[in-house]
Amino acid sequence: MLKTVLVAGLAAGLAVGVAPSAEAATNDLAALVRYSPGATTTSLDRAVHTAMKSTGKSRATVIAQALAEARASAAEARATPVNAKAATGTVTILSSGGGTRTLGSATAKGDVFVSPASTLFIQHGHTGIYYALTAIVEAPGSGQKSRSISASSVTVGTGTVKQHVAVTQTKRDAAGAYAYSNLRGKEYNTNFAFNRDAYGTKMNCSQLVWAAYTIKAGIDLDSNGGFGVYPYNIKDSSLTSTYSTLS
């Protein structure tokens, strides 16, 4: 139900016939910065102009769509109990660490996980990909490079899901192997709002997982196909299915 409401709300917001005003665009950009901890107004505005060129949409429309996506992502992330605690400051979950549950093994290479996570009280979640049954590749957070790490060393919050991706095991293996061989050691990308760049020099968590499957399986794990791919977009993809939820 939550997924349906969020997608419907996002679609309604993007289907408004009247173009946003310049004043609204300025306000929306400021709001988008608040939903993008670590990103700057300058960097987001630069990404907006790139999106304008590639889509032909106006500046105001691009910003409004990106903000709607960010708000929808945060709303879904806040729906988990552990994030409700994080929002009050009693629990802080930063990317892959800080929870109370050990992530643990997958049932197949190429599986993904999506966990609650908060950065400066903005909840968008966290995700990573299993390159082996007992180890993941992830972009853990601001100031850290993407890495491989044993899944037994990663703590996550309750509500974390493990998921299969609906492609052949050969493609799952390839995606995991590509993440390990090509997507480790990258600086962190603070811009989730415009992160659909599979060959970016910087990577955030959902961008990394999305890129591995885009390149090696030829699929798009972004459930709403917007300017940004967020962790819960991957969770909600029609191509992912949950087989384990940590409680």
Steps between C-alpha positions, in 0.01 A plus 500: 500500500777745590673436168174564313435825684852631446507415131153645446593816685819540301317446172235753595763753592676461167182510295396852595430693185620842618875542484665594832599864530858626528435592863369151570810352334727702729311384805496141374877502440556618857277218623683249279830602659350425842405153377854445370740508799850590386395631160526871426266737320766546232546127436125434487439797272769369267328161495167670429644668190638167377156342546337790316724442199440125490121517545396833351307581818503840665715574803195532722355170381826310551541635853137430591528141378828440684353642821189282469722193465710596802192559715344169394822315584526659842133432575540130433823482699332665798235228503730248672506493884874548527485814287227642722750473785776654289279798424470576872872475550488190724657284230743611231558271205768608260512298180610144567568531873320582820215253502437212736489208255781327315435508127623146441516285190295497181355196328651588161774718355363824361230529767445848638399638836318819595524626857374799699759778517509864593750773416454824695145383575414465131388143438553348160624154603808305399568217255778275382562196282633155590799408285532182705254324728676642806631836375364821349610803303360829624555875504485548878462876524639850474877522533546127435584312183292212368627169632455127542429371850391180669123494548560373853676829580211720391232604748164623373164602638186296537294508185802425282407281203703259289386462143550294186519676163285351224773411251696182441754395758770555240402868480475527878850356530622746237347800678657402831838434341488832313427688823799333664740550209394843377296690758717482810727788603275775367447825687152550642240681291282720723255569217222239509258726314688468169708186537401285201853488359620142473858608425528780755836576657315522832235258628237494772342179624198471274690632200755221547241221510305652213817540291610140550169367370466762227840412358511124547132402472359779283216574744382808689438443872362852551132440575382845387760571231559854627811715507630330813505137609455463876538185713125456541456534123705182475295333772178591316620396155286246316830318437583443867327266743549479876587162650612613846407787733704558816286568805 
